[in-house]
Amino acid sequence: MLRVPCVRVYLCTCVPVCLSILSLLLAACNLPIASDCARPEVFCVGLVTGFGKVDDHGLNQSAWEGVQQALADGLIDQADFIETIDARDHGKNIAAL
């Protein structure tokens, strides 16, 4: 006799329960989300490239690697970047962050 339906029932019951517990644990950790950047206790960094991409092997890449290292070290809570492709968009990109 094959008991596959019993296994399916167990998995169908177990997965939602595990996800519920995981979501409660994450909520309890007070992990910052994007909207938390307005709170003073959450430190967010935004990088707008002067011109070009963050992987340009130059200043943009060095700056982004520094931001990523600060994030990995726990010095900042959130980081994001905008790559300026057209120099006329630089001011708009800064305002967006």
GIPE-V833392 format. One record per pair of residues at least 24 apart in sequence whose ideal C-beta (glycine too) atoms are under 10 Angstrom apart, sorted by sequence separation. I is the first residue (numbers start at 1). J is the second residue. D is the distance in whole Angstrom. If there is no record, write none. Layout:
# GIPE-V833392
i:I j:J d:D
i:I j:J d:D
This chain:
# GIPE-V833392
i:60 j:84 d:9
i:45 j:70 d:7
i:45 j:71 d:8
i:43 j:70 d:9
i:54 j:81 d:6
i:56 j:83 d:9
i:53 j:81 d:9
i:54 j:82 d:9
i:55 j:83 d:9
i:54 j:83 d:6
i:45 j:75 d:9
i:53 j:83 d:5
i:45 j:76 d:5
i:52 j:83 d:7
i:53 j:84 d:9
i:43 j:75 d:8
i:44 j:76 d:7
i:45 j:77 d:9
i:46 j:78 d:9
i:47 j:79 d:7
i:48 j:80 d:10
i:49 j:81 d:7
i:51 j:83 d:9
i:52 j:84 d:7
i:53 j:85 d:8
i:43 j:76 d:5
i:44 j:77 d:6
i:45 j:78 d:7
i:46 j:79 d:8
i:47 j:80 d:8
i:48 j:81 d:7
i:49 j:82 d:7
i:51 j:84 d:5
i:52 j:85 d:8
i:42 j:76 d:9
i:43 j:77 d:5
i:44 j:78 d:4
i:45 j:79 d:5
i:46 j:80 d:5
i:47 j:81 d:4
i:48 j:82 d:5
i:49 j:83 d:5
i:50 j:84 d:6
i:51 j:85 d:8
i:42 j:77 d:5
i:43 j:78 d:8
i:44 j:79 d:7
i:45 j:80 d:8
i:46 j:81 d:7
i:47 j:82 d:8
i:48 j:83 d:8
i:49 j:84 d:5
i:51 j:86 d:9
i:41 j:77 d:9
i:42 j:78 d:7
i:43 j:79 d:10
i:44 j:80 d:8
i:45 j:81 d:9
i:46 j:82 d:7
i:47 j:83 d:9
i:48 j:84 d:6
i:49 j:85 d:9
i:51 j:87 d:6
i:50 j:87 d:8
i:39 j:77 d:9
i:51 j:89 d:10
i:51 j:90 d:8
i:37 j:77 d:8
i:50 j:90 d:7
i:36 j:77 d:7
i:37 j:78 d:6
i:48 j:89 d:9
i:49 j:90 d:9
i:36 j:78 d:8
i:48 j:90 d:7
i:37 j:80 d:9
i:48 j:91 d:9
i:32 j:76 d:10
i:33 j:77 d:10
i:34 j:78 d:7
i:48 j:92 d:10
i:49 j:93 d:8
i:32 j:77 d:4
i:33 j:78 d:8
i:48 j:93 d:5
i:31 j:77 d:9
i:32 j:78 d:6
i:34 j:80 d:8
i:47 j:93 d:10
i:48 j:94 d:5
i:31 j:78 d:10
i:46 j:93 d:9
i:48 j:95 d:9
i:46 j:94 d:8
i:48 j:96 d:8
i:48 j:97 d:6
i:46 j:96 d:9
i:47 j:97 d:8
i:46 j:97 d:3
i:45 j:97 d:9
i:44 j:97 d:9
i:37 j:97 d:9
